[in-house]
């Protein structure tokens, strides 16, 4: 079992039973709560939004994350990494740290090339580089920083491909079940264990609860990814419980 546990909150504002403005407000509140609780990664996953709507929501989330990162705990500064689902262009536009890619999406290598080219172009024309949610850095440092790239995987083979394509980490799903994908065959702990042999951090997603998360960590998972586990509960309590499991 890993000595620490990476935690990844994947958003879904449609799970909030309310009108759209209220959903948006509640999601931004949850993002702020997750950052304050020490979540390592947040993925803005709102796939039903148009590009314009997604960018607008991402910019609001970035403001919230920057504010959270100005605050400190007794132990360490807050530093949640913000990823945009699939849209490299929007991630670059709002200054997010990276993207989360589908298994059939462009490759992590392509994303890295686009990222590098964009920052070189920004520097060449003398424009300020986008600001990171984790910290405010000089443009020269941002130009050198590669994107954080997560990849959704459904099998150990796809995890190996993600590793070969130089992804930052892989998310294997569904481990137990996935509400949004009820016909998917769960990978189960045996597949998770096999996937975790790859030389890349693997996070477990799909039907994860506080009761079964320990089995995922024992199988070798570097961390836990979830929507409902974080979104439907007090995030700080979930974070504390998951970190206790990893000790």
Helices and strands as residue ranges (DSSP letters): E 6-10, G 13-15, H 20-37, E 41-44, H 51-70, E 81-85, H 88-94, E 98-101, H 108-125, H 139-144, E 148-153, H 156-164, E 169-172, G 179-181, H 188-195, E 201-204, H 213-218, E 223-226, H 228-231, H 235-246
